[in-house]
Amino acid sequence: MIKNLKKILPRTQFSRNVLTVMSGTIISQGVLFLTTPILARLFSPADYGIFNKYFQIVTTVAVLATCKYEILSVLPKKKKDAINIITFAFGITVLVSLISLFIILLAPKTIENFLKTDGLGNWMIYLPLSIFLIGTYQILENYFLRKKDYKRLRAGVVSQSLSRVTLNIGIGLTSALKGGLIIGYIGGQIASLIVLLIKRYKYLYINIKKYFDWKYCLEIAREYRKVALPLIPTNFIGSFNNLLPIIFLGYMYNNDVVGLYGIGFTIVNLPMMIIGKALSDVSYKHTIDIINSQNSLSQYVERVVARLLVIGIVPIIFLALFAQPVFVFFLGNKWLEAGLYVQILMPYFFFRFISSPITLFTQTGKTHIFLYFQIMFLIMTAAALMIGKIVMLTSIGCIVLLSISNSICYFVLCLINYKISGATISNTYSEIKVFLLEINKLYMFKIFKKIDSNGKTRMG
């Protein structure tokens, strides 16, 4: 697969970087994807429901862990500025983790009742640890993006997946502990941090010791606060948008429905992340370079969307038609309804797949527009779920409303990015034709090469 992509994509440094990150994502997500049939037979929908509640709470609160300063470490030209930014972000991570620990110790039952997190119980105490691990990983991830150490990032994501599924399967087979999915997740987080820091912690420590200064750190934090602070409500609302259906479905129905929704969402999201996440990570730095060189973003956006459309359309149509039998075959009969949820959600996945990797709000200084988008997404998601509750729909009816509202939102997001970049639909269509011709040339070359080799064999 990687060899084919190398031939299709332009032979540029950007393409090589995308492939480096993508290869790590392919292995990482591939491990999670291929082991899901095993885990689905070891754990129940209710187990997955409890894990999804834990995971979404962690990722929502983790937005506050760094106050989004970790993203800004890519921006400064001076190493001193970047080092002080990541040190400031780490300090915030420690503080937020300690505050969350204090709150959980103070009133665990109140939090559980308020968030409707039935089933988490004693696992609530591990939330601060996961928040700290996520915040620290995000800081290191963006630091290595700045250093363009994409191989280190690849090793980090692969180790996270391998450690996670190993622990999950081991606990599932032995039935040694309840909450095996949560334990595996935490173990994966720890493993990824260890891999990122191996052979790099001394270098990082030396740079922090050399460049860090409290006074300068606060100055640089104030300088970048106009970029960082608007990202907090934007990203918090974005994460809360993912948490809201989990909490609402658990409140209206039960943990089984949450687990069915969660595993369906995860299975479809994993292969899409192989391309989308890798492209998004590298694109962030690449689009900054385009803007700094005062070049146009339109051609880049048109080219990316064209390729995502061609790559994504076939699997999306296939799952929209056959998700239910596929889920039953690979996961077992108890996951039949999860396949139906996926079929309903496919329009949402389609628009999300083509729009998310091309978001340009941070790079272009238009984070306020993204905030408006997230507020719109929150309102429409809440409205869809509330309508489902008021008219007493089944879980399937509620997810239909959710799919419609989310699809509309991501279609709007794509249009906004087109407006910011100056891209056009007509040029995107032209890029699609160019990409299809490139693919056709690749396979025609293989066919003729095979014919040529067969001819030589016969002549010999």
C-alpha positions as a Markdown table, in Angstrom:
| # | Residue | x | y | z |
|---|---|---|---|---|
| 1 | Met | 0.0 | 0.0 | 0.0 |
| 2 | Ile | 2.8 | 2.4 | 0.9 |
| 3 | Lys | 4.7 | 1.6 | -2.3 |
| 4 | Asn | 1.6 | 2.4 | -4.3 |
| 5 | Leu | 1.1 | 5.7 | -2.5 |
| 6 | Lys | 4.7 | 6.6 | -3.1 |
| 7 | Lys | 4.1 | 6.3 | -6.8 |
| 8 | Ile | 0.8 | 8.2 | -6.8 |
| 9 | Leu | 1.9 | 11.1 | -4.6 |
| 10 | Pro | 4.3 | 13.7 | -5.8 |
| 11 | Arg | 7.9 | 13.0 | -4.9 |
| 12 | Thr | 8.4 | 16.0 | -2.6 |
| 13 | Gln | 9.6 | 16.3 | 1.0 |
| 14 | Phe | 6.0 | 17.0 | 2.0 |
| 15 | Ser | 4.8 | 13.7 | 0.5 |
| 16 | Arg | 7.6 | 11.8 | 2.2 |
| 17 | Asn | 6.7 | 13.3 | 5.5 |
| 18 | Val | 3.0 | 12.4 | 5.0 |
| 19 | Leu | 4.0 | 8.8 | 4.2 |
| 20 | Thr | 6.3 | 8.6 | 7.2 |
| 21 | Val | 3.5 | 9.7 | 9.6 |
| 22 | Met | 0.9 | 7.7 | 7.6 |
| 23 | Ser | 2.9 | 4.5 | 7.9 |
| 24 | Gly | 2.9 | 4.8 | 11.6 |
| 25 | Thr | -0.8 | 5.6 | 11.6 |
| 26 | Ile | -1.5 | 2.6 | 9.3 |
| 27 | Ile | 0.3 | 0.2 | 11.7 |
| 28 | Ser | -1.2 | 1.8 | 14.8 |
| 29 | Gln | -4.8 | 1.9 | 13.6 |
| 30 | Gly | -4.3 | -1.4 | 11.8 |
| 31 | Val | -3.4 | -3.1 | 15.1 |
| 32 | Leu | -6.5 | -1.6 | 16.8 |
| 33 | Phe | -8.7 | -2.5 | 13.8 |
| 34 | Leu | -7.5 | -6.1 | 13.4 |
| 35 | Thr | -7.8 | -6.8 | 17.1 |
| 36 | Thr | -11.3 | -5.4 | 17.5 |
| 37 | Pro | -13.0 | -8.7 | 16.5 |
| 38 | Ile | -11.1 | -10.4 | 19.4 |
| 39 | Leu | -11.9 | -7.7 | 21.9 |
| 40 | Ala | -15.5 | -7.6 | 20.8 |
| 41 | Arg | -15.8 | -11.2 | 21.8 |
| 42 | Leu | -14.0 | -10.7 | 25.1 |
| 43 | Phe | -15.9 | -7.6 | 26.2 |
| 44 | Ser | -19.6 | -6.8 | 26.2 |
| 45 | Pro | -21.4 | -3.7 | 24.7 |
| 46 | Ala | -21.8 | -2.4 | 28.3 |
| 47 | Asp | -18.0 | -2.7 | 28.8 |
| 48 | Tyr | -17.4 | -0.6 | 25.7 |
| 49 | Gly | -20.1 | 1.8 | 26.9 |
| 50 | Ile | -18.2 | 2.4 | 30.2 |
| 51 | Phe | -14.9 | 2.8 | 28.4 |
| 52 | Asn | -16.4 | 5.3 | 25.9 |
| 53 | Lys | -17.7 | 7.4 | 28.8 |
| 54 | Tyr | -14.2 | 7.4 | 30.4 |
| 55 | Phe | -12.4 | 8.1 | 27.1 |
| 56 | Gln | -14.7 | 11.0 | 26.1 |
| 57 | Ile | -14.6 | 12.6 | 29.6 |
| 58 | Val | -10.7 | 12.4 | 29.5 |
| 59 | Thr | -10.4 | 13.9 | 26.0 |
| 60 | Thr | -12.9 | 16.7 | 26.8 |
| 61 | Val | -11.1 | 17.8 | 30.0 |
| 62 | Ala | -7.7 | 17.3 | 28.4 |
| 63 | Val | -8.4 | 20.3 | 26.2 |
| 64 | Leu | -7.9 | 22.4 | 29.3 |
| 65 | Ala | -4.7 | 20.5 | 30.2 |
| 66 | Thr | -2.4 | 22.7 | 28.1 |
| 67 | Cys | -4.7 | 25.6 | 27.3 |
| 68 | Lys | -3.8 | 24.8 | 23.7 |
| 69 | Tyr | -0.3 | 26.3 | 24.1 |
| 70 | Glu | 1.3 | 23.0 | 22.8 |
| 71 | Ile | 0.0 | 23.7 | 19.3 |
| 72 | Leu | 1.8 | 27.0 | 19.3 |
| 73 | Ser | 5.2 | 25.5 | 19.8 |
| 74 | Val | 5.3 | 24.9 | 16.0 |
| 75 | Leu | 4.9 | 28.6 | 15.2 |
| 76 | Pro | 8.0 | 30.5 | 16.7 |
| 77 | Lys | 11.1 | 30.8 | 14.6 |
| 78 | Lys | 13.3 | 31.0 | 17.7 |
| 79 | Lys | 14.1 | 27.8 | 19.6 |
| 80 | Lys | 14.1 | 29.7 | 22.9 |
| 81 | Asp | 10.4 | 30.8 | 22.3 |
| 82 | Ala | 9.3 | 27.2 | 21.5 |
| 83 | Ile | 11.1 | 25.8 | 24.6 |
| 84 | Asn | 9.4 | 28.3 | 26.9 |
| 85 | Ile | 6.0 | 27.6 | 25.3 |
| 86 | Ile | 6.2 | 23.9 | 25.9 |
| 87 | Thr | 7.4 | 24.4 | 29.4 |
| 88 | Phe | 4.5 | 26.7 | 30.1 |
| 89 | Ala | 2.1 | 24.2 | 28.6 |
| 90 | Phe | 3.6 | 21.4 | 30.8 |
| 91 | Gly | 3.1 | 23.5 | 33.9 |
| 92 | Ile | -0.6 | 24.0 | 33.0 |
| 93 | Thr | -1.0 | 20.3 | 32.4 |
| 94 | Val | 0.3 | 19.4 | 35.9 |
| 95 | Leu | -2.0 | 22.1 | 37.5 |
| 96 | Val | -5.1 | 20.9 | 35.6 |
| 97 | Ser | -4.4 | 17.3 | 36.5 |
| 98 | Leu | -4.1 | 18.1 | 40.2 |
| 99 | Ile | -7.2 | 20.2 | 40.2 |
| 100 | Ser | -9.2 | 17.4 | 38.5 |
| 101 | Leu | -7.8 | 14.9 | 41.1 |
| 102 | Phe | -8.9 | 17.2 | 44.0 |
| 103 | Ile | -12.4 | 17.6 | 42.5 |
| 104 | Ile | -12.9 | 13.8 | 42.1 |
| 105 | Leu | -11.7 | 13.1 | 45.6 |
| 106 | Leu | -14.0 | 15.8 | 47.0 |
| 107 | Ala | -17.2 | 14.7 | 45.3 |
| 108 | Pro | -17.0 | 11.5 | 43.2 |
| 109 | Lys | -20.7 | 10.6 | 43.5 |
| 110 | Thr | -21.8 | 14.2 | 42.6 |
| 111 | Ile | -19.8 | 14.1 | 39.4 |
| 112 | Glu | -21.0 | 10.6 | 38.5 |
| 113 | Asn | -24.7 | 11.7 | 39.0 |
| 114 | Phe | -24.2 | 15.0 | 37.1 |
| 115 | Leu | -22.5 | 13.4 | 34.1 |
| 116 | Lys | -24.7 | 10.3 | 34.2 |
| 117 | Thr | -21.6 | 8.1 | 34.2 |
| 118 | Asp | -23.1 | 5.0 | 35.7 |
| 119 | Gly | -20.6 | 2.1 | 35.7 |
| 120 | Leu | -17.4 | 4.1 | 36.0 |
| 121 | Gly | -17.4 | 3.9 | 39.8 |
| 122 | Asn | -13.8 | 3.5 | 41.0 |
| 123 | Trp | -12.3 | 4.2 | 37.6 |
| 124 | Met | -13.1 | 7.9 | 38.1 |
| 125 | Ile | -9.9 | 8.2 | 40.2 |
| 126 | Tyr | -7.8 | 7.4 | 37.1 |
| 127 | Leu | -9.2 | 10.3 | 35.1 |
| 128 | Pro | -6.5 | 12.8 | 36.3 |
| 129 | Leu | -3.7 | 10.4 | 35.3 |
| 130 | Ser | -5.1 | 10.1 | 31.8 |
| 131 | Ile | -5.5 | 13.8 | 31.5 |
| 132 | Phe | -1.9 | 14.3 | 32.5 |
| 133 | Leu | -0.7 | 11.7 | 30.1 |
| 134 | Ile | -2.7 | 13.2 | 27.2 |
| 135 | Gly | -1.5 | 16.7 | 27.9 |
| 136 | Thr | 2.2 | 15.6 | 28.1 |
| 137 | Tyr | 1.9 | 13.5 | 24.9 |
| 138 | Gln | 0.4 | 16.5 | 23.0 |
| 139 | Ile | 3.2 | 18.7 | 24.1 |
| 140 | Leu | 5.9 | 16.2 | 22.9 |
| 141 | Glu | 4.0 | 15.5 | 19.7 |
| 142 | Asn | 3.9 | 19.1 | 18.6 |
| 143 | Tyr | 7.6 | 19.6 | 19.7 |
| 144 | Phe | 8.6 | 16.7 | 17.4 |
| 145 | Leu | 6.4 | 18.1 | 14.6 |
| 146 | Arg | 8.4 | 21.3 | 15.0 |
| 147 | Lys | 11.7 | 19.3 | 14.8 |
| 148 | Lys | 10.2 | 17.4 | 11.8 |
| 149 | Asp | 11.1 | 14.1 | 13.7 |
| 150 | Tyr | 8.3 | 12.2 | 12.0 |
| 151 | Lys | 9.9 | 8.8 | 12.6 |
| 152 | Arg | 9.8 | 9.5 | 16.4 |
| 153 | Leu | 6.1 | 10.3 | 16.1 |
| 154 | Arg | 5.5 | 7.1 | 14.1 |
| 155 | Ala | 7.2 | 5.0 | 16.9 |
| 156 | Gly | 5.0 | 6.7 | 19.5 |
| 157 | Val | 1.7 | 6.0 | 17.9 |
| 158 | Val | 2.7 | 2.4 | 17.1 |
| 159 | Ser | 3.8 | 1.6 | 20.7 |
| 160 | Gln | 0.6 | 3.1 | 22.1 |
| 161 | Ser | -1.6 | 0.7 | 20.0 |
| 162 | Leu | 0.6 | -2.4 | 20.6 |
| 163 | Ser | 0.7 | -1.9 | 24.4 |
| 164 | Arg | -3.0 | -1.1 | 24.6 |
| 165 | Val | -4.3 | -4.1 | 22.7 |
| 166 | Thr | -1.8 | -6.5 | 24.5 |
| 167 | Leu | -3.1 | -5.4 | 27.9 |
| 168 | Asn | -6.7 | -5.5 | 26.7 |
| 169 | Ile | -6.5 | -9.0 | 25.3 |
| 170 | Gly | -4.5 | -10.3 | 28.3 |
| 171 | Ile | -7.1 | -9.0 | 30.8 |
| 172 | Gly | -10.0 | -10.1 | 28.6 |
| 173 | Leu | -8.7 | -13.7 | 28.4 |
| 174 | Thr | -7.9 | -14.0 | 32.1 |
| 175 | Ser | -10.9 | -12.0 | 33.3 |
| 176 | Ala | -8.5 | -10.8 | 36.0 |
| 177 | Leu | -10.0 | -7.3 | 36.3 |
| 178 | Lys | -13.0 | -5.5 | 35.3 |
| 179 | Gly | -12.4 | -2.4 | 33.2 |
| 180 | Gly | -9.7 | -4.0 | 31.0 |
| 181 | Leu | -10.4 | -1.6 | 28.2 |
| 182 | Ile | -9.6 | 1.4 | 30.5 |
| 183 | Ile | -6.4 | -0.3 | 31.8 |
| 184 | Gly | -5.2 | -1.0 | 28.3 |
| 185 | Tyr | -5.8 | 2.6 | 27.3 |
| 186 | Ile | -3.8 | 4.0 | 30.2 |
| 187 | Gly | -1.0 | 1.5 | 29.5 |
| 188 | Gly | -0.9 | 2.6 | 25.9 |
| 189 | Gln | -0.6 | 6.2 | 26.9 |
| 190 | Ile | 2.4 | 5.5 | 29.2 |
| 191 | Ala | 4.1 | 3.3 | 26.6 |
| 192 | Ser | 3.9 | 6.1 | 23.9 |
| 193 | Leu | 5.4 | 8.7 | 26.3 |
| 194 | Ile | 8.3 | 6.4 | 27.1 |
| 195 | Val | 9.0 | 5.8 | 23.4 |
| 196 | Leu | 8.9 | 9.5 | 22.6 |
| 197 | Leu | 11.3 | 10.3 | 25.3 |
| 198 | Ile | 13.8 | 7.5 | 24.7 |
| 199 | Lys | 17.1 | 9.0 | 23.5 |
| 200 | Arg | 15.5 | 12.5 | 23.5 |
| 201 | Tyr | 14.9 | 13.3 | 27.1 |
| 202 | Lys | 18.5 | 14.4 | 27.6 |
| 203 | Tyr | 18.3 | 16.7 | 24.6 |
| 204 | Leu | 15.0 | 18.1 | 25.7 |
| 205 | Tyr | 16.3 | 18.6 | 29.3 |
| 206 | Ile | 19.4 | 20.4 | 28.1 |
| 207 | Asn | 17.4 | 22.8 | 25.9 |
| 208 | Ile | 14.9 | 23.5 | 28.8 |
| 209 | Lys | 17.8 | 24.1 | 31.2 |
| 210 | Lys | 19.5 | 26.4 | 28.6 |
| 211 | Tyr | 16.6 | 28.4 | 27.4 |
| 212 | Phe | 13.9 | 28.3 | 30.1 |
| 213 | Asp | 13.4 | 31.5 | 32.1 |
| 214 | Trp | 10.3 | 32.1 | 34.2 |
| 215 | Lys | 10.1 | 35.8 | 33.4 |
| 216 | Tyr | 10.6 | 35.2 | 29.6 |
| 217 | Cys | 8.2 | 32.3 | 29.8 |
| 218 | Leu | 5.4 | 34.4 | 31.1 |
| 219 | Glu | 6.2 | 37.1 | 28.5 |
| 220 | Ile | 6.0 | 34.7 | 25.6 |
| 221 | Ala | 2.8 | 33.2 | 27.1 |
| 222 | Arg | 1.2 | 36.6 | 27.1 |
| 223 | Glu | 2.4 | 37.3 | 23.6 |
| 224 | Tyr | 0.8 | 34.2 | 22.2 |
| 225 | Arg | -2.4 | 34.3 | 24.4 |
| 226 | Lys | -4.4 | 35.9 | 21.7 |
| 227 | Val | -3.8 | 32.8 | 19.5 |
| 228 | Ala | -4.0 | 30.2 | 22.3 |
| 229 | Leu | -6.9 | 31.4 | 24.4 |
| 230 | Pro | -9.5 | 31.5 | 21.6 |
| 231 | Leu | -8.6 | 27.8 | 20.9 |
| 232 | Ile | -9.7 | 26.7 | 24.4 |
| 233 | Pro | -13.5 | 27.3 | 24.1 |
| 234 | Thr | -13.3 | 26.1 | 20.4 |
| 235 | Asn | -11.6 | 22.8 | 21.2 |
| 236 | Phe | -13.5 | 22.3 | 24.5 |
| 237 | Ile | -16.8 | 22.7 | 22.7 |
| 238 | Gly | -15.5 | 20.4 | 20.0 |
| 239 | Ser | -14.6 | 17.7 | 22.5 |
| 240 | Phe | -17.9 | 18.2 | 24.3 |
| 241 | Asn | -19.7 | 17.7 | 21.0 |
| 242 | Asn | -18.2 | 14.1 | 21.1 |
| 243 | Leu | -19.0 | 13.6 | 24.7 |
| 244 | Leu | -22.6 | 14.8 | 24.5 |
| 245 | Pro | -24.0 | 11.9 | 22.4 |
| 246 | Ile | -22.2 | 9.4 | 24.8 |
| 247 | Ile | -23.7 | 11.0 | 27.9 |
| 248 | Phe | -27.1 | 11.5 | 26.3 |
| 249 | Leu | -27.4 | 8.0 | 24.9 |
| 250 | Gly | -26.4 | 6.6 | 28.3 |
| 251 | Tyr | -29.0 | 8.7 | 30.0 |
| 252 | Met | -31.8 | 8.0 | 27.6 |
| 253 | Tyr | -31.1 | 4.3 | 27.0 |
| 254 | Asn | -28.2 | 2.3 | 28.7 |
| 255 | Asn | -24.5 | 1.5 | 28.5 |
| 256 | Asp | -25.2 | -1.2 | 25.8 |
| 257 | Val | -26.4 | 1.5 | 23.4 |
| 258 | Val | -23.4 | 3.7 | 24.2 |
| 259 | Gly | -21.1 | 0.7 | 23.6 |
| 260 | Leu | -22.8 | -0.2 | 20.3 |
| 261 | Tyr | -22.5 | 3.5 | 19.1 |
| 262 | Gly | -18.9 | 3.7 | 20.4 |
| 263 | Ile | -17.6 | 0.6 | 18.7 |
| 264 | Gly | -19.3 | 1.5 | 15.4 |
| 265 | Phe | -17.9 | 5.0 | 15.5 |
| 266 | Thr | -14.4 | 3.7 | 16.4 |
| 267 | Ile | -14.3 | 1.0 | 13.7 |
| 268 | Val | -15.2 | 3.4 | 10.9 |
| 269 | Asn | -13.0 | 6.2 | 12.3 |
| 270 | Leu | -9.9 | 4.0 | 12.5 |
| 271 | Pro | -9.2 | 3.5 | 8.8 |
| 272 | Met | -10.3 | 7.1 | 8.0 |
| 273 | Met | -7.6 | 8.3 | 10.5 |
| 274 | Ile | -4.9 | 6.4 | 8.6 |
| 275 | Ile | -5.1 | 9.1 | 5.9 |
| 276 | Gly | -6.9 | 12.0 | 7.6 |
| 277 | Lys | -4.8 | 12.2 | 10.8 |
| 278 | Ala | -1.5 | 11.7 | 9.1 |
| 279 | Leu | -2.3 | 14.3 | 6.4 |
| 280 | Ser | -3.7 | 16.7 | 9.1 |
| 281 | Asp | -0.5 | 16.5 | 11.2 |
| 282 | Val | 1.8 | 17.3 | 8.3 |
| 283 | Ser | -0.5 | 19.8 | 6.7 |
| 284 | Tyr | -0.5 | 21.9 | 9.8 |
| 285 | Lys | 3.2 | 22.7 | 9.4 |
| 286 | His | 3.0 | 22.7 | 5.6 |
| 287 | Thr | 0.2 | 25.2 | 5.4 |
| 288 | Ile | 2.1 | 27.5 | 7.8 |
| 289 | Asp | 5.0 | 27.3 | 5.4 |
| 290 | Ile | 2.8 | 28.2 | 2.5 |
| 291 | Ile | 1.3 | 31.2 | 4.3 |
| 292 | Asn | 4.8 | 32.4 | 5.4 |
| 293 | Ser | 6.0 | 32.2 | 1.8 |
| 294 | Gln | 2.9 | 34.2 | 0.8 |
| 295 | Asn | 1.8 | 31.5 | -1.6 |
| 296 | Ser | -1.8 | 30.6 | -2.3 |
| 297 | Leu | -3.6 | 27.9 | -0.3 |
| 298 | Ser | -6.3 | 27.3 | -2.9 |
| 299 | Gln | -4.4 | 24.8 | -5.0 |
| 300 | Tyr | -3.3 | 22.8 | -2.0 |
| 301 | Val | -6.8 | 22.6 | -0.6 |
| 302 | Glu | -8.3 | 21.6 | -3.9 |
| 303 | Arg | -5.6 | 18.9 | -4.4 |
| 304 | Val | -6.1 | 17.4 | -0.9 |
| 305 | Val | -9.9 | 17.4 | -1.1 |
| 306 | Ala | -9.8 | 15.8 | -4.6 |
| 307 | Arg | -7.6 | 13.0 | -3.3 |
| 308 | Leu | -9.7 | 12.4 | -0.2 |
| 309 | Leu | -12.8 | 12.2 | -2.3 |
| 310 | Val | -11.4 | 9.6 | -4.6 |
| 311 | Ile | -9.8 | 7.5 | -1.8 |
| 312 | Gly | -12.9 | 7.6 | 0.5 |
| 313 | Ile | -15.9 | 7.3 | -1.8 |
| 314 | Val | -15.7 | 3.5 | -2.4 |
| 315 | Pro | -15.4 | 2.3 | 1.3 |
| 316 | Ile | -18.0 | 4.8 | 2.4 |
| 317 | Ile | -20.6 | 3.5 | -0.1 |
| 318 | Phe | -19.7 | -0.1 | 0.7 |
| 319 | Leu | -20.3 | 0.4 | 4.5 |
| 320 | Ala | -23.4 | 2.4 | 3.8 |
| 321 | Leu | -24.8 | -0.7 | 2.1 |
| 322 | Phe | -23.3 | -3.6 | 3.9 |
| 323 | Ala | -22.2 | -2.5 | 7.4 |
| 324 | Gln | -24.6 | -4.8 | 9.3 |
| 325 | Pro | -23.5 | -8.1 | 7.7 |
| 326 | Val | -19.9 | -7.0 | 7.9 |
| 327 | Phe | -20.2 | -6.3 | 11.7 |
| 328 | Val | -22.0 | -9.6 | 12.4 |
| 329 | Phe | -19.3 | -11.5 | 10.4 |
| 330 | Phe | -16.3 | -9.9 | 12.1 |
| 331 | Leu | -17.6 | -9.1 | 15.6 |
| 332 | Gly | -20.5 | -11.5 | 16.3 |
| 333 | Asn | -24.3 | -11.3 | 16.4 |
| 334 | Lys | -24.4 | -9.1 | 19.5 |
| 335 | Trp | -23.0 | -6.2 | 17.4 |
| 336 | Leu | -25.6 | -6.3 | 14.7 |
| 337 | Glu | -27.2 | -3.0 | 15.8 |
| 338 | Ala | -23.7 | -1.3 | 15.8 |
| 339 | Gly | -23.6 | -2.0 | 12.0 |
| 340 | Leu | -27.0 | -0.3 | 11.6 |
| 341 | Tyr | -25.7 | 2.7 | 13.5 |
| 342 | Val | -22.8 | 2.9 | 11.1 |
| 343 | Gln | -25.0 | 2.8 | 8.0 |
| 344 | Ile | -27.0 | 5.7 | 9.4 |
| 345 | Leu | -23.9 | 7.7 | 10.2 |
| 346 | Met | -22.1 | 7.3 | 6.9 |
| 347 | Pro | -23.0 | 10.7 | 5.4 |
| 348 | Tyr | -21.6 | 12.3 | 8.5 |
| 349 | Phe | -18.4 | 10.3 | 8.2 |
| 350 | Phe | -18.1 | 11.2 | 4.6 |
| 351 | Phe | -18.2 | 15.0 | 5.1 |
| 352 | Arg | -16.0 | 14.8 | 8.2 |
| 353 | Phe | -13.4 | 12.8 | 6.3 |
| 354 | Ile | -13.0 | 15.4 | 3.5 |
| 355 | Ser | -13.2 | 18.5 | 5.6 |
| 356 | Ser | -11.2 | 17.9 | 8.8 |
| 357 | Pro | -7.7 | 17.5 | 7.3 |
| 358 | Ile | -8.0 | 21.0 | 5.6 |
| 359 | Thr | -9.0 | 23.1 | 8.5 |
| 360 | Leu | -7.1 | 26.4 | 8.3 |
| 361 | Phe | -8.4 | 28.5 | 11.2 |
| 362 | Thr | -5.3 | 28.4 | 13.4 |
| 363 | Gln | -2.8 | 28.9 | 10.6 |
| 364 | Thr | -4.8 | 31.9 | 9.2 |
| 365 | Gly | -5.6 | 33.5 | 12.5 |
| 366 | Lys | -9.3 | 32.9 | 12.1 |
| 367 | Thr | -9.9 | 30.8 | 15.2 |
| 368 | His | -13.0 | 32.8 | 16.0 |
| 369 | Ile | -14.7 | 31.4 | 12.9 |
| 370 | Phe | -14.0 | 27.8 | 14.1 |
| 371 | Leu | -15.5 | 28.8 | 17.5 |
| 372 | Tyr | -18.7 | 29.8 | 15.8 |
| 373 | Phe | -18.7 | 26.5 | 13.9 |
| 374 | Gln | -18.3 | 24.5 | 17.1 |
| 375 | Ile | -21.1 | 26.4 | 18.7 |
| 376 | Met | -23.3 | 25.7 | 15.7 |
| 377 | Phe | -22.3 | 22.0 | 15.9 |
| 378 | Leu | -23.1 | 21.9 | 19.6 |
| 379 | Ile | -26.5 | 23.5 | 19.2 |
| 380 | Met | -27.5 | 21.2 | 16.3 |
| 381 | Thr | -26.2 | 18.1 | 18.2 |
| 382 | Ala | -28.1 | 19.1 | 21.3 |
| 383 | Ala | -31.2 | 19.9 | 19.3 |
| 384 | Ala | -31.1 | 16.5 | 17.6 |
| 385 | Leu | -30.8 | 14.7 | 20.8 |
| 386 | Met | -33.4 | 16.7 | 22.6 |
| 387 | Ile | -35.9 | 16.2 | 19.8 |
| 388 | Gly | -35.2 | 12.5 | 20.1 |
| 389 | Lys | -35.9 | 12.6 | 23.8 |
| 390 | Ile | -39.1 | 14.7 | 23.5 |
| 391 | Val | -40.8 | 12.6 | 20.9 |
| 392 | Met | -39.5 | 9.4 | 22.7 |
| 393 | Leu | -37.6 | 8.0 | 19.7 |
| 394 | Thr | -35.8 | 4.7 | 19.8 |
| 395 | Ser | -32.0 | 4.8 | 19.8 |
| 396 | Ile | -32.0 | 4.3 | 16.0 |
| 397 | Gly | -34.3 | 7.3 | 15.5 |
| 398 | Cys | -32.1 | 9.4 | 17.7 |
| 399 | Ile | -29.0 | 8.5 | 15.7 |
| 400 | Val | -30.8 | 9.3 | 12.4 |
| 401 | Leu | -31.3 | 12.8 | 13.7 |
| 402 | Leu | -27.7 | 13.0 | 14.9 |
| 403 | Ser | -26.4 | 11.9 | 11.5 |
| 404 | Ile | -28.4 | 14.6 | 9.7 |
| 405 | Ser | -27.3 | 17.4 | 12.0 |
| 406 | Asn | -23.6 | 16.4 | 12.0 |
| 407 | Ser | -23.6 | 15.9 | 8.2 |
| 408 | Ile | -24.9 | 19.5 | 7.7 |
| 409 | Cys | -22.3 | 20.9 | 10.0 |
| 410 | Tyr | -19.3 | 19.3 | 8.3 |
| 411 | Phe | -20.6 | 20.2 | 4.9 |
| 412 | Val | -20.7 | 23.8 | 6.1 |
| 413 | Leu | -17.1 | 23.4 | 7.5 |
| 414 | Cys | -15.9 | 22.3 | 4.1 |
| 415 | Leu | -17.5 | 25.4 | 2.5 |
| 416 | Ile | -15.9 | 27.7 | 5.1 |
| 417 | Asn | -12.4 | 26.3 | 4.4 |
| 418 | Tyr | -13.0 | 26.7 | 0.7 |
| 419 | Lys | -13.9 | 30.4 | 1.3 |
| 420 | Ile | -10.8 | 31.0 | 3.5 |
| 421 | Ser | -8.4 | 29.4 | 1.0 |
| 422 | Gly | -10.1 | 30.7 | -2.2 |
| 423 | Ala | -10.5 | 27.1 | -3.5 |
| 424 | Thr | -13.3 | 26.4 | -6.0 |
| 425 | Ile | -15.4 | 23.3 | -6.7 |
| 426 | Ser | -14.6 | 23.5 | -10.5 |
| 427 | Asn | -10.8 | 23.3 | -9.8 |
| 428 | Thr | -11.4 | 20.5 | -7.3 |
| 429 | Tyr | -13.2 | 18.6 | -10.1 |
| 430 | Ser | -10.2 | 19.1 | -12.3 |
| 431 | Glu | -7.9 | 17.8 | -9.6 |
| 432 | Ile | -10.1 | 14.7 | -9.3 |
| 433 | Lys | -9.6 | 14.0 | -13.0 |
| 434 | Val | -5.9 | 14.5 | -12.7 |
| 435 | Phe | -5.6 | 12.1 | -9.7 |
| 436 | Leu | -7.7 | 9.5 | -11.5 |
| 437 | Leu | -5.4 | 9.7 | -14.5 |
| 438 | Glu | -2.4 | 9.3 | -12.2 |
| 439 | Ile | -4.0 | 6.2 | -10.7 |
| 440 | Asn | -4.9 | 4.8 | -14.1 |
| 441 | Lys | -1.3 | 5.4 | -15.4 |
| 442 | Leu | 0.0 | 3.5 | -12.3 |
| 443 | Tyr | -2.1 | 0.4 | -13.0 |
| 444 | Met | -1.6 | 0.5 | -16.7 |
| 445 | Phe | 2.1 | 0.6 | -16.1 |
| 446 | Lys | 1.8 | -2.5 | -14.0 |
| 447 | Ile | -0.3 | -4.3 | -16.6 |
| 448 | Phe | 2.1 | -3.5 | -19.5 |
| 449 | Lys | 5.1 | -4.4 | -17.3 |
| 450 | Lys | 3.4 | -7.8 | -16.6 |
| 451 | Ile | 2.7 | -8.3 | -20.3 |
| 452 | Asp | 6.2 | -7.4 | -21.2 |
| 453 | Ser | 7.7 | -9.7 | -18.6 |
| 454 | Asn | 5.4 | -12.6 | -19.8 |
| 455 | Gly | 6.5 | -11.9 | -23.4 |
| 456 | Lys | 10.2 | -12.1 | -22.4 |
| 457 | Thr | 9.5 | -15.3 | -20.6 |
| 458 | Arg | 7.9 | -17.0 | -23.6 |
| 459 | Met | 10.7 | -15.8 | -25.9 |
| 460 | Gly | 13.3 | -17.2 | -23.6 |
